[in-house]
Amino acid sequence: RPQAVLELAQLLFVGVLPGLRPGFAFHPGMGVGGVAAQRVGRPGVGSQEVPQRIAHGSHRMLIGAIQGRMKGMETVPYLAIGAAMGALALAAYFTQVVMAADEGTDRMREIGAAIREGAMAFLRREYRWVSVFVAAMAVLIFAVLDYGRPWGAIAYVSGAVFSSTAGFVGLRIATAANTRTANAAITGPALALPLAFRGGAVMGFTVAGLGLFGIATAYLIFVE
């Protein structure tokens, strides 16, 4: 957590580094805010003194920089959500580009429809079994883990829903891009390659967008 980073920096620059200087031995008993360093006798010095080490200029500069960084980090989750929305918007744009392309001849449309029907049947059967597993794991998280009641279980189910949504959208557009890419390849790779890339990119941007949105939202709810 940011507070732990701040305390670690205080311990390092108030305690550890002064303790590594010649003639000083670090004693951790004074805590993070003020650390004692024992003056060790050297030639010509007959006594020992245990002064309280206070924050010097470099320490104040470091802590100020970390605190400023921590304040700047408060905007990171919102930037992440904005980036997630941008990824999803780009996935939607690529979907429109792919679906607007010509599917080709009647035979190509027929083959494409058969491929799409088989892929969707497979996905429905897979999701039926995955949903049982997700439900069982959510109940287990809720029952066993302290942080699972109820937010841990809710976060787990939300992640599963986002993942299944990305898989459904990606497979649907990938199968739609098959015949369209084949038809575009008749005229050459200049049209076929961008279409194939955009058809596959829908899955990539959907996964990244939903994943980043879920993580940033969970951070705002549980950490902030």
C-alpha positions as CSV (number, residue, x, y, z in Angstrom):
1,R,0.0,0.0,0.0
2,P,1.2,3.6,-0.5
3,Q,1.4,4.2,3.3
4,A,3.7,1.2,3.6
5,V,5.9,2.5,0.9
6,L,6.1,5.9,2.7
7,E,7.0,4.2,6.0
8,L,9.6,2.0,4.4
9,A,11.3,5.1,2.9
10,Q,11.2,6.8,6.3
11,L,12.9,3.8,7.9
12,L,15.5,3.6,5.2
13,F,16.5,7.3,5.1
14,V,16.0,8.1,8.8
15,G,17.5,4.9,10.2
16,V,19.3,2.5,7.9
17,L,21.4,4.9,5.9
18,P,22.6,7.0,8.9
19,G,23.4,3.7,10.6
20,L,25.7,2.7,7.7
21,R,27.8,5.8,8.1
22,P,31.3,5.3,9.7
23,G,31.1,5.5,13.5
24,F,27.3,4.8,13.8
25,A,25.4,1.6,14.6
26,F,21.7,1.4,13.7
27,H,19.2,0.6,16.5
28,P,15.7,0.0,15.4
29,G,14.0,0.5,18.7
30,M,13.0,4.1,18.1
31,G,10.5,3.3,15.4
32,V,10.0,4.8,12.0
33,G,9.7,8.4,12.8
34,G,12.8,8.7,14.8
35,V,15.7,6.2,15.0
36,A,18.5,6.2,17.5
37,A,22.1,5.7,16.2
38,Q,24.8,4.9,18.7
39,R,28.0,6.8,18.5
40,V,30.7,4.1,18.6
41,G,34.1,5.1,20.1
42,R,36.9,5.8,17.7
43,P,40.5,6.8,18.3
44,G,40.5,10.0,20.2
45,V,36.9,9.6,21.4
46,G,36.6,8.1,24.8
47,S,32.8,8.3,25.3
48,Q,29.7,7.0,23.6
49,E,26.6,9.0,22.9
50,V,23.2,8.0,21.6
51,P,21.7,11.0,19.8
52,Q,18.2,11.0,18.3
53,R,18.5,11.1,14.5
54,I,16.2,13.6,12.9
55,A,15.0,14.0,9.3
56,H,17.7,15.8,7.3
57,G,17.3,17.7,4.1
58,S,17.6,14.7,1.7
59,H,15.1,12.7,3.8
60,R,12.5,15.5,3.6
61,M,13.0,15.8,-0.1
62,L,12.5,12.1,-0.6
63,I,9.4,11.9,1.6
64,G,8.0,15.0,-0.2
65,A,8.6,13.4,-3.5
66,I,6.9,10.1,-2.4
67,Q,3.9,12.0,-1.0
68,G,3.6,13.9,-4.3
69,R,3.8,10.6,-6.2
70,M,1.1,9.1,-4.0
71,K,-1.2,12.0,-4.7
72,G,-0.5,11.6,-8.4
73,M,-1.3,7.8,-8.1
74,E,-4.8,8.7,-7.0
75,T,-5.7,9.5,-10.6
76,V,-4.2,6.2,-12.0
77,P,-7.4,4.1,-11.5
78,Y,-9.5,6.7,-13.4
79,L,-6.9,6.8,-16.2
80,A,-7.1,3.0,-16.3
81,I,-10.8,3.1,-16.6
82,G,-10.5,5.6,-19.4
83,A,-8.0,3.4,-21.2
84,A,-10.4,0.4,-20.7
85,M,-13.2,2.4,-22.3
86,G,-10.9,3.3,-25.2
87,A,-10.0,-0.3,-25.7
88,L,-13.7,-1.3,-25.7
89,A,-14.6,1.5,-28.1
90,L,-11.8,0.4,-30.5
91,A,-13.1,-3.2,-30.3
92,A,-16.6,-1.9,-31.2
93,Y,-15.2,0.0,-34.1
94,F,-13.3,-3.0,-35.4
95,T,-16.5,-5.0,-35.1
96,Q,-18.3,-2.6,-37.3
97,V,-15.5,-2.7,-39.9
98,V,-15.6,-6.5,-40.0
99,M,-19.3,-6.8,-40.2
100,A,-19.5,-4.2,-42.9
101,A,-17.3,-6.2,-45.2
102,D,-18.7,-8.4,-48.0
103,E,-19.3,-12.1,-47.0
104,G,-18.7,-13.3,-50.5
105,T,-20.6,-15.8,-52.6
106,D,-23.6,-17.9,-51.5
107,R,-21.4,-20.9,-51.0
108,M,-19.0,-18.9,-48.8
109,R,-21.9,-17.6,-46.7
110,E,-23.2,-21.1,-46.3
111,I,-19.9,-22.5,-45.1
112,G,-19.4,-19.4,-42.8
113,A,-22.8,-20.0,-41.2
114,A,-22.0,-23.6,-40.5
115,I,-18.7,-22.7,-38.9
116,R,-20.4,-20.0,-36.8
117,E,-23.2,-22.4,-35.7
118,G,-20.7,-25.0,-34.6
119,A,-18.5,-22.5,-32.8
120,M,-21.5,-21.1,-30.9
121,A,-22.8,-24.6,-30.0
122,F,-19.3,-25.4,-28.6
123,L,-19.2,-22.2,-26.6
124,R,-22.7,-22.7,-25.1
125,R,-21.7,-26.2,-24.0
126,E,-18.4,-25.0,-22.5
127,Y,-20.0,-22.1,-20.7
128,R,-22.7,-24.4,-19.2
129,W,-20.0,-26.4,-17.4
130,V,-17.8,-23.4,-16.6
131,S,-20.8,-21.7,-14.9
132,V,-21.2,-24.7,-12.6
133,F,-17.5,-24.5,-11.6
134,V,-17.7,-20.7,-11.1
135,A,-20.8,-21.0,-8.9
136,A,-19.1,-23.7,-6.8
137,M,-15.9,-21.6,-6.4
138,A,-17.9,-18.5,-5.5
139,V,-19.7,-20.4,-2.7
140,L,-16.3,-21.8,-1.5
141,I,-14.7,-18.3,-1.5
142,F,-17.7,-16.9,0.3
143,A,-17.6,-19.7,3.0
144,V,-13.9,-20.1,3.6
145,L,-12.2,-16.8,3.0
146,D,-12.7,-13.8,5.4
147,Y,-12.6,-11.3,2.5
148,G,-14.9,-13.5,0.5
149,R,-18.1,-12.4,2.3
150,P,-19.4,-11.0,0.1
151,W,-17.0,-8.9,-2.0
152,G,-14.5,-11.7,-2.7
153,A,-17.1,-13.9,-4.2
154,I,-18.7,-11.0,-6.1
155,A,-15.3,-10.0,-7.5
156,Y,-14.7,-13.6,-8.6
157,V,-18.0,-13.9,-10.4
158,S,-17.5,-10.5,-12.0
159,G,-14.2,-11.6,-13.4
160,A,-15.8,-14.8,-14.8
161,V,-18.6,-12.8,-16.4
162,F,-16.1,-10.4,-18.0
163,S,-14.0,-13.3,-19.3
164,S,-17.0,-15.2,-20.7
165,T,-18.2,-12.0,-22.4
166,A,-14.8,-11.4,-24.0
167,G,-14.8,-15.0,-25.2
168,F,-18.3,-14.8,-26.7
169,V,-17.6,-11.5,-28.5
170,G,-14.2,-12.6,-29.7
171,L,-15.4,-15.9,-31.1
172,R,-18.5,-14.4,-32.7
173,I,-16.5,-11.8,-34.6
174,A,-13.7,-14.2,-35.5
175,T,-16.1,-16.6,-37.1
176,A,-17.7,-13.7,-38.9
177,A,-14.4,-12.5,-40.2
178,N,-13.6,-15.9,-41.8
179,T,-15.6,-15.7,-44.9
180,R,-15.1,-11.9,-45.2
181,T,-11.3,-12.3,-45.1
182,A,-11.5,-15.2,-47.7
183,N,-13.6,-13.0,-50.0
184,A,-11.2,-10.0,-49.5
185,A,-8.2,-12.2,-50.3
186,I,-9.6,-12.7,-53.8
187,T,-8.4,-9.2,-54.6
188,G,-5.1,-9.5,-52.7
189,P,-3.6,-9.3,-49.3
190,A,-3.9,-5.5,-49.1
191,L,-7.6,-5.9,-48.1
192,A,-7.5,-9.3,-46.5
193,L,-4.7,-8.8,-44.0
194,P,-6.2,-5.6,-42.3
195,L,-9.6,-7.3,-42.1
196,A,-8.1,-10.5,-40.5
197,F,-6.1,-8.4,-38.1
198,R,-9.2,-6.4,-37.0
199,G,-11.2,-9.5,-36.7
200,G,-8.7,-11.0,-34.2
201,A,-8.1,-7.6,-32.5
202,V,-11.7,-7.5,-31.3
203,M,-10.9,-10.4,-28.9
204,G,-7.7,-8.8,-27.8
205,F,-9.1,-5.4,-27.0
206,T,-12.2,-6.8,-25.4
207,V,-10.1,-8.9,-23.0
208,A,-7.8,-6.1,-22.2
209,G,-10.6,-3.5,-21.8
210,L,-12.8,-5.6,-19.6
211,G,-9.9,-6.9,-17.5
212,L,-8.5,-3.4,-17.0
213,F,-11.9,-2.0,-16.2
214,G,-12.5,-4.8,-13.6
215,I,-9.1,-4.3,-11.9
216,A,-9.5,-0.5,-11.7
217,T,-13.0,-0.7,-10.4
218,A,-12.0,-3.3,-7.8
219,Y,-9.1,-1.0,-6.7
220,L,-11.5,1.9,-6.3
221,I,-13.9,-0.2,-4.2
222,F,-11.5,-2.1,-2.0
223,V,-8.4,0.0,-1.8
224,E,-9.6,3.6,-2.0
